[in-house]
Amino acid sequence: MFVSGILSNIKSLRDASVEFVGDLFYKIFKEMYESIPKYDLIPETTAEKWFREMLLREYSKHAAEQSQLTDLVLKSLGEKVFSNFPQRE
């Protein structure tokens, strides 16, 4: 029972780390996209903006799942969280 609780906490912590790093990547990707010069020759529709936002979210989520930055965040958070657990002998 103790081990399953720890495993679920590790999974929750991993999910939170992926989400945090994904949000960071999303902001970076969005700023990169917005730095590209735009022209009004073909106006952008609302659907295109919506699709681009969803696409950037998926790219950032995928990048975060494969990133070593996620592992570093997980390790940093894990040391603080799991140091409070009672040690079993």
NUDO-712630 format. One line per 10 residues: number of its first residue (from 0); for each residue x, y, z of C-alpha. Coordinates in nm, 4 decimals. Layout:
! residues N
NUM> X:Y:Z  ...
//
This chain:
! residues 89
0> 0.0000:0.0000:0.0000  0.2828:0.2371:0.0870  0.4558:0.1698:-0.2459  0.1416:0.2244:-0.4547  0.0875:0.5601:-0.2827  0.4414:0.6652:-0.3649  0.4046:0.5516:-0.7259  0.0848:0.7512:-0.7685  0.2584:1.0557:-0.6163  0.5493:1.0131:-0.8574
10> 0.3081:0.9902:-1.1526  0.1211:1.3004:-1.0340  0.4484:1.4856:-0.9898  0.5627:1.3762:-1.3367  0.2345:1.4969:-1.4891  0.2690:1.8321:-1.3124  0.6292:1.8647:-1.4342  0.5256:1.7901:-1.7937  0.2442:2.0436:-1.7721  0.4747:2.3108:-1.6262
20> 0.7448:2.2602:-1.8888  0.4775:2.2369:-2.1599  0.3417:2.5773:-2.0616  0.6942:2.7166:-2.0719  0.7525:2.5722:-2.4194  0.4124:2.7016:-2.5342  0.5077:3.0559:-2.4378  0.8397:3.0195:-2.6195  0.6781:2.8735:-2.9329  0.4087:3.1426:-2.9334
30> 0.6661:3.4224:-2.9035  0.8674:3.2640:-3.1843  0.5609:3.2498:-3.4089  0.4616:3.6073:-3.3290  0.8112:3.7292:-3.4199  0.7523:3.6289:-3.7848  0.6467:3.9296:-3.9956  0.2821:3.9139:-4.1044  0.1300:4.0554:-4.4212  -0.2350:4.1395:-4.4867
40> -0.2425:3.9976:-4.8395  -0.4397:3.6964:-4.7161  -0.6226:3.7747:-4.3912  -0.6072:3.5159:-4.1151  -0.9393:3.3672:-4.0082  -1.0500:3.2888:-3.6550  -1.0372:2.9176:-3.7354  -0.6736:2.9454:-3.8416  -0.5837:3.1259:-3.5175  -0.7669:2.8632:-3.3143
50> -0.5996:2.5786:-3.5011  -0.2549:2.7380:-3.4596  -0.3092:2.7728:-3.0830  -0.4074:2.4052:-3.0580  -0.1117:2.3033:-3.2735  0.1325:2.5015:-3.0609  -0.0162:2.3405:-2.7461  0.0348:1.9926:-2.8910  0.3891:2.0729:-3.0043  0.4768:2.2065:-2.6608
60> 0.3204:1.9073:-2.4846  0.5117:1.6650:-2.7063  0.8369:1.8577:-2.6572  0.7887:1.8633:-2.2789  0.7306:1.4869:-2.2632  1.0655:1.4276:-2.4353  1.2624:1.7079:-2.2726  1.5375:1.6666:-2.0165  1.4109:1.9886:-1.8609  1.1033:1.7961:-1.7436
70> 1.3304:1.5416:-1.5764  1.5227:1.8203:-1.4025  1.2003:1.9803:-1.2765  1.0764:1.6405:-1.1581  1.4026:1.5721:-0.9780  1.4024:1.9162:-0.8182  1.0426:1.8857:-0.6987  1.0830:1.5217:-0.6002  1.3713:1.5910:-0.3653  1.1602:1.8409:-0.1735
80> 0.8392:1.6383:-0.1698  0.9759:1.2917:-0.1008  1.2221:1.4034:0.1648  0.9164:1.4582:0.3916  0.8024:1.0946:0.3630  0.8838:0.8677:0.6568  1.1673:0.6280:0.5835  1.0966:0.2556:0.6046  1.3571:0.0124:0.7242
//
